[in-house]
Amino acid sequence: MRQTIFINGRFLTKAVTGVQRYALELLNHFDNLLNEEAYQGLRLVCLAPPVDFIAPGWKNIELRRVGINRGNIWEQIDLAFYSRGHLLFSPANAGPFYYTYQVITLHDASVFGVPDAYPAAFRAKYFFTFGILARIARMVLTDSHFSQTELSHYLGVPANRFKVILLGGDHLRDVAAAEGFLQKHGLVKGSYLLTVANQSPHKNFGRVLQAATALQSEVEFAAAGGSYQGIFQQVETHSVPSNMHLLGYVNDHQLKALYENALGFIFPSLYEGFGLPLLEAMNCGCPVLCSSAASLPEVGGDAALYFDPLQSNEMLAVIRKFLSDSGLRAQLQLRGREQTALFTWEKTARETLAALVACL
């Protein structure tokens, strides 16, 4: 008799950010693993809300639209009803909070660690749902040892309730770089420093803006990742230096082109539960200048050039050192390639699927 694991597929209805990336990469690799003899007796069924979305082209995972509700109500009522009696895997921070036969991934504690970045009602909701799920789920997965410690601290749950499975970072490896994208935005290969951020305060984009202003005559900057209006208000400026190129949202093909052609990648975050962009850059051969905060040294190892993200002068000094030393840039590029070999989505998927099977 085949054993069945149901998967919470609500993430399929949302735009792809880090959490959705994780879920998609896991399931894509699960789909391949089901071809192996060890998993011939296992069936995976992804349950999704009855709404329109682009269905992944899985060959072995069944995609099933169920229920009549949408959003949170679907997740709490319909999903639990159609999963009854089966192990449920919820990979995207949320699941039915009264369904105990469940494995859930709680990615980080940023909603508690950087409270100013979230509305009070949002924080209260997550404290309630995370707190319940961390206690009732059969197993709780998280992305890094830093997140394990943070979740344990803020939720008041023993650290051994959380199983750490590190993420992969090789999802752009087979993506073709968008042709002509750099030229469209006035960028030249090897002439700019790239950052990927949004307007959340903990992404610390304001300090990159300050660095770009100080280095107007020395290097170009490119910033990808959404609206920056809120950030400019936070750093008390309404002007963009002439060497800063604001690109907004970019797709994977455009992002690949940016990473491959950048002189370096700046990751200034104050708080990250893992930090996928760090590995994305390294996988594309782009040397990394990185914040020393949160999980980032755990992921970057000795393959990044670190700075204190709260010290603008230190960040500026590190950038200038990076710009002036071609040997350092080459060394970081080589170390980055070596570091990314430790973080593959196949490895993440194998460890995760083995953990799920152990809960059956």
ABEGO torsion letter per residue (X at the ends): XBBBBBBBAAAAABBBBAAAAAAAAAAAAAAAAAABAAAAABBBBBBBBBBBBBBBBBAABBBBBBEABBEAAAAAAAAAAAABGBBBBBAAGBBBAABABBBBBBABAAAAABAAABBAAAAAAAAAAAAAAAAABABBBBABAAAAAAAAAAAGBBAAABBBBBBBAAAAAABBBBBGAAAAAGBBBGABBBBBBBABAAAGAAAAAAAAAAAAAABBBBBBGEBAAAAAAAAGBABBBAABBBAEBBBAAAAAAAAAABABBBBABABBAAGAAAAAAAAAGBBBBBBABEAAAAAAEAABBBBBAABAAAAAAAAAAAAABAAAAAAAAAAAAAAAAABBAAAAAAAAAAAAAAAX
